Amino acid sequence: MTAVTCLPLVRDEAWLPVEETAQVGRIRRTATSLAERLGFTATRTAEIGLAATEIGTNLHKHAQQGVVLIRSVRGVEDSAVEIVALDHGPGISDLALAWADGHSTTGTLGVGLGTVARIATSCAMSSRPGVGTALVARFAPVLDWAPEWGEERAAGVTRPISGEDVCGDAYAFCRSADRMTLMMCDGSGHGPLAAAASDAAVRLFRDQPFLPPDQLVALLHKELRGTRGGAVAVADIDLVARTVRFCGLGNIAAAVLGDGRKTGMISVPGVAGHQARTIRTFDYALPEKAVVVLHSDGLTERWGPGLGSDLITDPPVLVAAALLRDAGVRKDDACVLVARPA
């Protein structure tokens, strides 16, 4: 039987702005509280607190419109704390120098990153001059941790509308040796009821991720009856044939980015759980080194391959975070899912 991986499970715990000194302390407390809930040792929790303080202090002193996302990353037997930091500063021209201890990059993220890199199990950064910087640091219980789910080829980021604690948008993905399947649901409205619809979609998808996309969307439509419903989309990526079969119902945007072009994928009108007159699939080519992106309408579609991240080399979570930073300008729940098929 072909092995199927639907891990890790990621929960975006808190988005925290960094506009004054007191907010750095909140970042540290949020990160260490999460580490304690995940059962980390006191020593490792303290290390995570130090790294969180360095990241928050960096943003407060040297960045513009800095924000930190604290996330939990869970497998069947292990877990990690992840910190994503974003800013709208002038960017860093020399990333290698920025990792050096004691180096300061005035006006952007850059002080204390050597400390963060030593403490983190994994760490990466992306920066574009005139656009901003994005950093992700993951902290497992031990430094030499190897995730049970292997290499991560997809990652998503969610952000609730201002005033809500939960996001009504959700995503999931699964992969096998020759396929990847992505799913996104934008629950109608905002808050817990929208989140309940999206959570129902995620549960169904994870039970049978490799059905044909139109069959999955039809099942999602049936599953979401009795909820607020929402927009849903499924992208089935064939890693051998290098194709993407896409089926969308409602306003989930999707695109293939490759060869310097953005090819949009078509969703048909409707609301899963309420109205689905037509459910159709469309096929698209998947160029070498291409990236597949799905996002909810909390982001504008006016973005292209030149977004503030390196599509070819950056981890998918950094691409998703940079896209949310640069295109997430609407007052709405927002969700981005990025896959880089091997």
Beta strands, then each sheet from edge to edge (+ up, - down):
strand 1: 9-18
strand 2: 66-74
strand 3: 79-86
strand 4: 122-128
strand 5: 132-139
strand 6: 154-159
strand 7: 169-175
strand 8: 179-187
strand 9: 230-238
strand 10: 243-249
strand 11: 253-258
strand 12: 261-265
strand 13: 282-285
strand 14: 291-295
strand 15: 334-339
sheet 1: 1+ 2- 3+ 5- 4+
sheet 2: 6+ 15- 14+ 11- 12+
sheet 3: 7+ 8- 9+ 10- 13+
end
